[in-house]
Amino acid sequence: MQLQGIKGLLTGAAGGLGQEMARGLAGQGVALVLSGRDEAALNALRDSLPGSVHLVITADLSSRDEAKALIPLVEAEAGPLDLLVNNAGIETGGTYHRLEVSDIERMVDLNLLAPMLLTHAVIPGMLERGKGHVVQIASVAGLASVACSEPYSATKGGLVRFNESLRATYDKDPVGFSVVCPGFTEGGGMYTRMEAEGHKSNPMLGTSTIEDVSAKVVKAITGDKPLLISNNRPLRPILAMGALSPGLSSILMERSGANQIFRDVAADREK
C-alpha cells in the first residue's frame, strides 16, 4: 500500500511514541486524524505536522461507548479511512492479586477491546473501496510474557493472535493487517516511566527507539508485513526456542533478567 495521499487514524497520538508515529506517517504523505485524551498535546502535534489539515478528536478508548463511536465520528468529519493504527494502550505493572479489578478491566478495554472494535468498524468501508490497512501496536511482552505483567502481556498477545486471524480471514481481499511489537522503547511509553523509576533494560534484552518503531509501522504498511519486532537485539531466535518449549521460555525469561526487572517495578510501585 502506498502512503502518499491516503487518510489515516492514529490512536494514542498524544504520547511520545504516538507523536513520532504521526511525524513518520505525515512525512510519507498520510493525512492524519489524531486521537487521544490530551487535547492540548494533540493540537500542538497537529500544528507541527506537514501536509494537509489534520483533524483532532479527543477520546478515551477505555470507554466502550467512545470506542464504538470513534470510527463513525471520524469518517463523518474527515471522510473514509484508508489506514488505522491502533496505538492507544496502557500498562499497570504489579503483583497480579494486588491489582485493582478496575485496573485489569481498563487494560483489557483499552489495549484489546478498543482495537478490536475500531478494526471491526473500519473494515467494511475498506473492503467496499478496495484498499486499506490496519496496524496493531502490540509488544514483545505479547510474544514472551514476563512476571508481574499478566493483563498487559495477555492483551498484547491477544493483538498478535487477532492480527494473525485477520490476515487469514481477509487473505484474498485488498485490505492488509500488521502488528508491530516494540521492546523496551526509549523516548516514550512504558519504558520511559520505568527509567524514571530507576529500572532499565540490560545488554541481553536490548532496547528500541520511538524512531525505529515509527519506521517499522511505515514498513509494515508499505510491505504488508504480518509482524515486525522493534528491538536492537535479535529476539526471534529466543522467541522461536520459547515457542518450541514453554519450559525453556520460562528459563530464558528468568536468566535474561526480564522477570526480575518487572518484579522490581512491581515491588517499587507497591511500597
TACOR-V958069 format. One record per residue. SS is DSSP state (h for helix, s for strand, l for the rest). OMEGA is omega in radians with two decimals (* if undefined). NEAR is the number of other ideal C-beta (glycine too) atoms within 8 Angstrom. Layout:
ss/omega/near
SS/OMEGA/NEAR
SS/OMEGA/NEAR
This chain:
ss/omega/near
l/3.08/12
l/-3.04/6
l/-3.08/13
l/3.04/7
l/3.12/6
l/-3.13/12
s/-3.07/12
s/3.04/14
s/3.07/15
s/3.08/15
l/-3.11/16
l/-3.00/13
l/-3.04/16
l/-3.11/12
l/-3.10/10
h/3.13/10
h/3.13/17
h/3.14/16
h/3.13/13
h/3.06/14
h/3.13/16
h/3.12/14
h/-3.14/11
h/-3.12/13
h/3.11/17
h/3.11/13
h/3.09/7
l/3.07/9
l/3.12/10
l/2.99/13
s/-2.94/13
s/2.85/14
s/-3.06/16
s/3.13/15
s/3.10/17
s/-3.10/15
l/-3.06/7
l/-3.04/8
h/-3.12/8
h/3.12/6
h/3.12/10
h/3.13/15
h/3.10/9
h/3.11/8
h/3.12/13
h/-3.09/10
h/-3.11/6
h/-3.03/6
l/3.08/11
l/2.98/4
l/-3.00/8
l/3.13/4
l/-3.09/4
l/3.13/12
s/3.09/9
s/3.08/11
s/3.09/11
s/-3.13/10
l/3.01/13
l/-3.01/7
l/2.97/14
l/3.01/9
l/-3.13/9
h/3.14/8
h/3.13/6
h/3.09/10
h/3.13/15
h/-3.05/8
h/-2.93/9
h/-3.09/16
h/3.08/11
h/3.14/8
h/-3.14/9
h/-3.07/14
h/3.05/11
h/-3.10/5
h/-2.98/8
h/-3.09/9
l/-3.05/5
l/-3.14/7
l/3.05/17
l/-3.02/12
s/3.01/17
s/3.05/13
s/-3.13/14
s/-3.07/14
l/-3.08/12
l/3.13/12
l/-3.12/10
l/3.08/8
l/3.03/9
l/-3.11/10
l/3.09/10
l/3.04/11
l/-2.85/8
h/-3.05/7
h/3.11/4
h/3.08/6
l/3.01/11
l/3.09/5
h/3.14/6
h/3.09/6
h/3.13/11
h/-3.12/10
h/-3.10/8
h/3.11/11
h/3.12/14
h/-3.12/12
h/-3.06/14
h/-3.02/13
h/-3.03/15
h/-3.07/13
h/-3.13/10
h/3.08/15
h/3.11/13
h/3.14/9
h/3.14/11
h/3.11/16
h/3.11/14
h/-3.08/7
h/-3.02/11
h/-3.05/14
h/-3.07/12
h/3.13/7
h/3.11/11
h/3.12/13
h/-3.12/12
h/-3.10/6
h/3.08/9
l/3.05/5
l/3.09/8
l/3.10/17
s/3.10/13
s/3.10/16
s/3.02/15
s/3.04/15
s/-3.12/16
l/-3.10/13
l/2.98/12
h/3.10/11
h/3.05/12
h/3.11/14
l/3.12/12
l/-3.01/13
l/-3.14/10
l/-3.10/12
l/2.97/10
l/-3.13/12
l/-3.01/12
h/-3.13/8
h/-3.14/13
h/-3.14/14
h/-3.13/13
h/-3.12/11
h/3.14/14
h/3.02/15
h/3.08/13
h/3.10/11
h/3.12/17
h/-3.13/15
h/3.07/8
h/-3.14/13
h/3.12/15
h/-3.13/9
h/3.10/8
h/-3.13/11
h/3.11/10
h/-3.11/7
h/-3.03/6
l/-3.08/11
l/-3.08/6
l/-3.09/3
l/-3.07/6
l/3.09/7
l/-3.10/12
s/-3.14/9
s/-3.13/13
s/3.00/16
s/3.10/15
s/-3.06/16
s/3.07/15
s/2.93/16
l/3.05/17
l/-2.97/12
s/3.13/17
s/3.06/11
l/3.13/10
l/2.99/13
l/-3.01/11
h/-3.05/7
h/3.09/12
h/3.09/12
h/3.12/8
h/3.11/12
h/3.13/10
h/3.12/6
l/3.08/9
l/-3.11/6
l/-3.08/9
l/3.05/7
l/3.10/9
l/-3.07/8
l/-3.13/5
l/-3.10/7
l/3.11/13
l/3.12/12
l/2.99/12
s/3.07/13
s/3.11/9
h/3.12/13
h/3.13/9
h/3.10/10
h/3.12/17
h/3.12/14
h/3.11/9
h/3.10/13
h/3.11/15
h/-3.14/12
h/3.14/10
h/-3.10/14
h/-3.04/14
h/3.14/9
h/-3.09/6
l/-3.12/10
l/-3.14/8
l/-3.09/9
s/3.07/10
s/3.10/11
s/3.09/13
s/-3.12/12
l/-3.11/13
l/3.00/7
l/-3.13/9
l/-3.10/6
l/-3.06/13
h/3.10/7
h/3.12/7
h/3.14/11
h/3.13/10
h/3.11/8
h/3.13/11
h/3.12/13
h/3.13/7
h/-3.09/6
l/3.11/8
h/3.11/6
h/3.11/6
h/3.10/10
h/3.13/12
h/3.13/8
h/-3.12/8
h/3.13/12
h/3.12/14
h/-3.06/9
h/3.12/6
l/-3.09/10
l/-3.10/9
h/-3.13/12
h/-3.08/10
h/3.11/9
h/-3.08/15
h/3.01/13
h/3.13/10
h/3.09/9
h/-3.13/13
h/-3.12/13
h/-3.14/8
h/-3.10/10
h/-3.11/9
l/-3.14/8
l/*/4
